[in-house]
Amino acid sequence: MSNARPARWRAGFLLSASLSICCAVCPSLSPAADFDDDYDVKVWEEIEAKLPAPPKDSSLIAFFVSASSANRFQVDGDSISVGADGVIRYTLVVTSASGVRNVSYEGIRCETAERRLYAFGRADGAWSKARGNMWVKIQNSSLNRQHAALFTEYFCPIGNPVADADEARKALLAGGHPSVPH
């Protein structure tokens, strides 16, 4: 029995040495010279947002937010864009029950479930840059859930961004993205 243990160790050592030599000699088992083994997370870079033209009533698409809200929520279909950075940018128009209209140019980042406010629309059709324009987590509240609705039901179905502006417009016109159960 005492001879069995050293024999197993020798066999294990020989197997290990053989594999090491094989890997060193066989180029097909070694990583290719052009193989990218950089597994570090790539730093995300946002592209500069370009402000769109003021929204036209004819291009506004209404979407459902909540039965709890008397506000009317619309997205300017002409303003929707999907950037190379993965951000879906759009003009949001919120009209209160009393008729007060708020216009804002915003972005949603599906990868992180965040939103950003770029600018507010003024009555003269110009834009005013938002002061607090940092990325913030999208909150799902019962009353003011317009961003959560756009994120989950229209622009980021199942957490994935729509491919392009046409897909986003179709989702809004259909009352929700086809891959989201209604």
Helices and strands as residue ranges (DSSP letters): H 4-25, G 27-29, G 57-59, E 60-62, E 72-82, E 87-95, E 101-109, E 114-121, E 127-129, E 136-137, H 146-149, I 150-155, G 157-159, H 165-174
